[in-house]
Amino acid sequence: MTAKKTAPRKRAPRREPDLDAVLEAAVECLLENGERGFRIEQIIERTGISRSSLYLHFTDRDGLVEVASLEIFFREVVGNIDRTIAAMESVTTVEQARAVVRPLVDAIALQSESTRWNRVMVLAASHYRSSLERRLAEMQTEINDRLAASFQRWVDLGFLVDGVDPREAASFIQAN
C-alpha cells in the first residue's frame, strides 16, 4: 500500500509586523504599568505580532523596554525643546527675549513628576545598557546642537552677555 500524495499546504503570506504599532503599544504598556509590570504578552495581544518576530526585532523584553523608554523620554524632551526653540526663534528684541525667558525657566521647573522619573529611569538604565547609552548620547547631542544654534542667534543679536557660550547654555537647559 502506498501513501497518498497530498498537495503541499499553501502557506499564508508573510506579514511584516507593524513595528510602529509595536513601539506605540510598548510605550502605552510602560506608561500604564511601569517596567516591573511590563509584559510581552500585552504587546502580542495588542498588536498581533508573533513572539518570534518580537524577539527578532527587539532581541528580548529588555530590548523592547529600552526602546519604549527611550521613545517616551525622546517625546517629552523633544516636545519641550521644540517649544523652547520656537519661543527663542520668535524673539527679535531684548524686551521679547526677557519676556520669553521667565516662562521657559518656569516650564523647566514645573516639569511633571512622571517626566522627571522617566528621565531618571532612562539615565539609570543607560548605565547598564550600552546600546541605550549610545542612542541617548546621540539624541542629547542632536538636541544640544539645535539649542546651541538658537542661543548662537541670541548671541549674534546681542541678547546674551559677553562670555556666554551657546553650547554651555544649551547644556544647562538640558541638565534641568
C-alpha positions, 0 to 999 in steps of 0.5 A: 500500500502506498501513501497518498500524495497530498498537495503541499499546504499553501502557506499564508503570506508573510506579514511584516509586523507593524513595528510602529504599532509595536513601539506605540503599544510598548510605550502605552504598556510602560506608561500604564504599568511601569517596567516591573509590570511590563509584559510581552504578552500585552504587546502580542495581544495588542498588536498581533505580532508573533513572539518570534518576530518580537524577539527578532526585532527587539532581541528580548523584553529588555530590548523592547523596554529600552526602546519604549523608554527611550521613545517616551523620554525622546517625546517629552524632551523633544516636545519641550525643546521644540517649544523652547526653540520656537519661543527663542526663534520668535524673539527679535528684541531684548524686551521679547527675549526677557519676556520669553525667558521667565516662562521657559525657566518656569516650564523647566521647573514645573516639569511633571513628576512622571517626566522627571522619573522617566528621565531618571529611569532612562539615565539609570538604565543607560548605565547598564545598557550600552546600546541605550547609552549610545542612542541617548548620547546621540539624541542629547547631542542632536538636541544640544546642537539645535539649542546651541544654534538658537542661543548662537542667534541670541548671541549674534543679536546681542541678547546674551552677555559677553562670555556666554557660550551657546553650547554651555547654555544649551547644556544647562537647559538640558541638565534641568 
